[in-house]
Every structure is written in structure tokens, then in C-alpha cells.
Amino acid sequence: MATYEKYMNAARNADAAGDEAAARQLVQAAMSARSQTTQEPKVEEEGRELFGSVGEVLGSGAAGAARGALGALELPEMALRGVARLGQEGLQAVGLADEDYNIPVLDTFTGRGIDAATEAIGADELIDYRGDSRAAGLAGTIGEFGAGGGGVGLIGKGAKTLAKRAGANKTAKFAEGIEKAGLTKKGQALSAVAATGSEVAGQATEGKAIEPYARVGAALLAPSVGVKAVNTGNKTLNLVTKRNEIPTVKGLEKEKNLRYDQVRAAGPAMTGTEVAYMVDDAVNAALSKGAFSLTDKTFVKARKFLSDLEKIPGGITLNQFDKAKREVGR
């Protein structure tokens, strides 16, 4: 019979695989297993250490990694059993299956084989080791999440290879997402964040009925909260860094060009007729002062420029005005 700890380990593995529904079911099963025990949960002592010895922390982390890796091996069979269970419940609903027997999802052949193998070599106690200090508990949980996520990533990698060979591109893409979630640096970092959130919430509610729910809930929420916090921190750091930077001529010129391009690309500031009148007044003023004659090449171009401006519907942009000025100046 599966114990409370095994149910919770399976719930963490399901959460690492992104299966929230299975994680919730596993938490409920863990609570049921706990209620069937003859002893009440042991309440944390007030004097629990924050940090234990280095060996205790490292040992707890290694044991957690082993539990996570071995737990990941059960996930494929659990998934198949879950699908079979859903089908069975559908048949039971229409009276085509025996309601007295339900296909077990958590009690897997893989899990029993792993338990038998670890017991045979005397490694079961080492794998179940959990330090007494808070730091050791955190190290163990991070090890479980990290190794469990890595195991899921390896399963995704294998599934991707098989799917590509079979020509199932959509399945291969889905499997690639699982691979990245478990094996990439970002995926492992998010696993560590989820583990930290889960363990902190678990220690805060240790010995209480809400502990399993707090652990799973925090594991689900911690990554998204962590990502938002990092993004906000990066934006703040960039803002502070830029304020302390000494402006350079090149930087100021780049910023000026950017602003100028934005202004030039802006919408019409005035109609073509308004600009034509403005330029016409300037040309007439220059003519009256003897700047050029009526046959001057520049004067002829300016008149043509005015005529073209009046034909533009809806007005002109600064960019168009600059282009027209360059044409007149040639």
C-alpha cells in the first residue's frame, strides 16, 4: 500500500510534468492515507534547526535527487493507468464495467520493481533519508524537483525521437516542450523555484491538515511569481544603471536621430495648401528684396513645389516636406 510520502512524491512529480489534475488527485490520496494511520502527525518542535551540518544537507539533497529520478520512471505507467482509469469510469457509468474494482493509478509495477530493487541492495533507507534541519528539507525537495524534472525531460527527449521517426510532428513538438521544461537551465531554475516555494509553504504548515495543499499550491504558483519578480528587478536595475551612465556623443546622436525619425514619420501636421501659402509668402518676400529673378531656376522649382504640395490629399508629413525641400535645393 502506498504511503503518505509516496503519494506526495508522486504529486510533486506530476506537478513537475505539468499535470495539475493528477497532482490534485495525488494530494487527496495522500490525505486519505494520512487519515488511515493510527498515529497523529508529529508536530514540529519549536527548536528545529535552521541549518544542519554540511553532510546532512548534502545527503538530504542527494537522497531527494534519487527519489525524484526514480519517481519519474513511474510517470509513463501512471499516465497509461490514468487513461485506463478514465475509460473504466466511463464504462462504469453506463453499467458495462464492475464498479467494485478500480484500476489503481499510483500502485504501479514500475514502482514495486523499484522498491524491490532498492531494498535488495540496501539502498532504500538511504533514498528515504531526510535531514532534520530546514536547510536539509529544502535541499531534499530541490533535489526531488530537479531530478524529477530532469527525468521527465529525458522521457520527453526519447518521445521526441520516436515521434520524429514515426513522422508525428505535432507529438514531436509537444515532446520537445517537455524536454526543454526538464533539461534546460531555465527549466531547472524554475524547478528549483517551485521546490523552494513548496518546501517553504510545507514547513510553514507542517503538521497541519493543509500542509499537502500548501506544498502543491506553492509549487504551482512560485515559478510565475518568481519570473515576475525577476523581470521587475531587471527593469529596475536597467533604469538605475542608465541613470548613472555618463552620456556620450555617440549615444546622444543616436537618441536624437531616433526622436527625429519618429517626428518625421508622424502624421500630417498641416495641409498642403497651408504649407504652399507659407512657402509662397517666403518666396515673394525674397523676390521683392531682389534675391532672384522670375526666370531663376530656383524660383521655377519653388513654384512647381508649391503646385505639388497643393495636390497632396489630407496633408503632408515632415518627412515629405524635407524631401521636397531637398528637391528644390538641387
N, C-alpha and C positions, 0 to 999 in steps of 0.2 A: 504493500500500500504506500502511495506517495505521501511524503511528509510535508509539513508546512514549508520548510526551507526549499524542498524540491519544487513545490508549486511556485514559490516566489522567484526561484532561479529561472524557471520556465517562463514566468511572466516577464522578467527582465529581458530574456532572450527574444520573446515575441515582440516586446516593445522595440528592441534594437532592430528587429526585422521590419518594423513599421506596421505590425498587425495590432492595432489598438483594440479591436474587438476581442481577439484571443487573449490579450493582456488582461482585459477586464474580467473575462471568464476565469482566467487563472487566479486572479486575486480573490474572486468569490470562492473558488475551490480551496485556496489557502485558508481563508477564514473558516470554511466548513471543517477543514482538517484540524485547525486550532481548537475549534469548539468541541471536537470529539476527544480531545486529550483529557486526561484525568487531573492534570495539574494546571493551575492558573499560570498565565505568562509571568515570567520573572521580571519584576520591576527593576529598572536601572538603579543602581546605588548612586547616591549623591556624589560619592568620592571618585567616580570613574575618571581615569587619567585622560588628559587631552592628547599627550604624546607618550608612546611607549618606547621601547628600545628599537634600535635600527633593525635588528634581526626580526623583531615582532612585526614591524611594518612591512619589511621586505617579504617575509614569509607569508603574511596575510595577502599581500599583492600577488605573489606567485600562486598561492592556492586559489585566489579569486580568478586569475587568468586561466588556470586549469579547469575550474568549474565552468567558466564561460565558454571555453573551447569545446569541452565535452558536451555541454548543453546545446551548443549549436549543431552538433552532429544529430541530435534528436529532431531538429526542426523539420526536415523533409518528411519524416514519417508522421510527425504530428500534423503537418499540413494535409497529408493524404488522409489521415484518420479524421481530421476535421471535416474534410469534404464528404467522406463516407458517412460521418455522423449526421451531417445536414441532409444527405439523401435519405438516411434511415428515418430521421424525424418526419420528412415529407411522406414517406411510406406509412409510418405510424399514424400520421394524421388522417389518412384515408383508409386505415384498417388493413393494410397489406403487410405489416411487419409486427413482430412480437413486441409489445410495449414493456415487457418485463426485463428485456435485455437492451442495454445501450452500449454502443461501441465506445470503449474508453479512448479518450483523445490523449491524455497525458501519460498513461501507462503504456509505454512503447517497448517493442522488442529491442530496439536500439538502446534505450535507457537501461533495461535489465541486463543487456550484454555488457554495457559499460560498467555498471555496478559490480557485476560478477568478475570482470577482468581486474578492476581496481582492488577489489577485496582479495583476489587470488594473489596479487603481487604485494599486498600490504600497503597500498597507496591510498586507500580510502580515507584514513584518518588524516593524512597529510593534505588531501584535497579538501576535506571538510574543515581545515584549520581556519579559525577566525580569531584575530587578536582581541585583547580586551580593551585596548585604548581606542579613542575616537579616530585617531590618525590611522590606526590599523584597519578599522572598519571602513574608512574612506578608501584606503589603498585596495582592500579586497573588492569593494564594489566597482572601483575604476578598472581593476583587473578583469572582473567579470564582464563588464560592458565592453571594454576594449577588445578582449579576446573573443567574446561572443559576437561582436560586430565584425571582427576580422574573419571569424568562421563563416558568418553569413555572407561576407564579401567573397570568400573563396567559393562558396556554393554558387553565388551569382556568376562568378567568373567561369566556373565549369558549365553552368547552364547556358551562358552566352555562347561558349564554344560549340556546344551541342546544337543550340538553336541556329547558329550560323551555318553549320554543316547541313542542317535539315532545311535551310532556306526560309526559316521562320524569322523574318526580320523584326517584326513587332515584338516577338518574345525575346529576341536577342537584345533589343534596345531596352526592354524592361529589366532584363537580367544585368545589363551593363550598369543601369542605375543602382541596382542592389550592390554590384561590385564596387562602384565608386563610394557608396554610402559606408561600406565596411572597410575598404582597403586604403583609401586616400587619406592624406594628412588632415584634410578638412573633416572627413567622416570620423576619424579617430578623435579629433579635437571635440567634435560635437558629442561623441560617445562619452568622453571624459566630463564634459559639462553636464550631460544628462545623469551620469553616475554621481557626480558631486551633488547635484540637486536632489537626487533620490536619497542619498545617504544622509545629507543634512536634514531633510524632512523626516526621514526614518528615525534618526537619533532624537529629533525634537519631539516625536510622538511615540518613542519606544515604550513598549509595554501596554499601549492603549489599543483600543479596537480599531482606530482609524489609521494605525501605522501602515498596513499594506496599501491602503488607498492613497495615503500621503506619499509613499515611496513611488508608486506608479504615476500618480498625478504630477509630482515634481519632475520625474524623468521625462514626461511628455512636454512639460512647459519650459523647463530650464533651457533647452537649446535655443528656442525662439527668443526668450528673454535675453540670453547671453549674446546672441547675434545683434540684437537691437542695441544693447549696451556697448558692444564693441564699435558698431557703426557710429553711435553718438560720440563715443570717446575719440574716434578718429577724426570726425568733423571738428570737434572742439580743439584737438591738437593741431590740426591743419590751420584753423583760424588763428590760434595763438602764435603758431610758427610764422605765419605770413605777416602778422602784425609786427613781429620782432625782426623781420628781414629788412635789410637796407636796400632801398630801391636802386636799380641800376638803369643806365641809359637805355640799354637794350630792352629791359623789361618794360620801362615806361613807353618806349616807342611801340612795342608790341601791343600794349594796352591801348595806346592812342589809336593805332590802326584798327584794332578790333572795334572800338567805340565809333570810329569814323565810318567803318563798313556798315555798322548797324544803322547809323543815321542815314547813310546814303541809300540803304535798302528800304528805308521807311516808306510809308505810303505817301501819296501826293500831299504836299504842303500848301500848294496854291495851284490855281488853274493855269492852263497855257496862256489864256488871254491876259491874266493878271501879270504873268511873267513877261509877256510880249510888251505890254504897256510900260512895264518897269525898264526893260531894255531899250525900248523906243525913246523914252524920256532921256536915258543916258546918252544914246546915240545923237539925238537932236541937240542936247546940251554941248556935246563935243564938237558937232558940226558948226554950231553958232559961234564957237570960240576958235574956229579955223583949224581944228585938229586934223581934218581931212576933207577932201572934195567929194562931190556926188559920184564921181567916177572912180573913186578909190576902191581897190579890191576888197579891203576890209569892210567898207561901208556896204558894198554889194552883198557880201556874205552875211553881214549882220541883218540886212533886210530879209534875206532868204531864211535866216534863222528865226526871225520873228514870225514869218509866214508858216514855217513848220511847227512852231510852238502852238499856234492857234488851232492847228488841225488835230492835236493830241486830245482825245476824249478823256474827260474825268480828271485831268491834271497831270503833272509830271513829278517824278521823284528827283531828289537831289542828285542821284547818280546819273539820271538822264540829262539834267541841267549841266553837270560837269562835262559830260560827253559832248554836248552841243557847244559849250564854250571852247573846248579844245578844237572842234571843227572850225569855228570862226577864227581862231588864232593861227591856223595854218597858213 
